Amino acid sequence: MDNAVNTIGYSCRKLPTHEEIELARKRVADPTILTGKDRLYALYKMLGFDVEYDEIFAD
């Protein structure tokens, strides 16, 4: 049996447009948008945990 005949290729992934790429770059460069670590730290503070940033994300 030939495997090449039974193999299916997946090529339906939509590539991002130029406008979508530019929007993503603007969002990354925006200083008002929190990073993932900053969001997690803010969540801990909202939940009332008494933690410091360095305690959570020690390098």
Buried (B, 14 or more C-beta within 10 A) or exposed (E): EEEEEEEEEEEEEEEEEEEEEEEEEEEEEEEEEEEEEEEBBEEBEEEEEEEEEEEEEEE
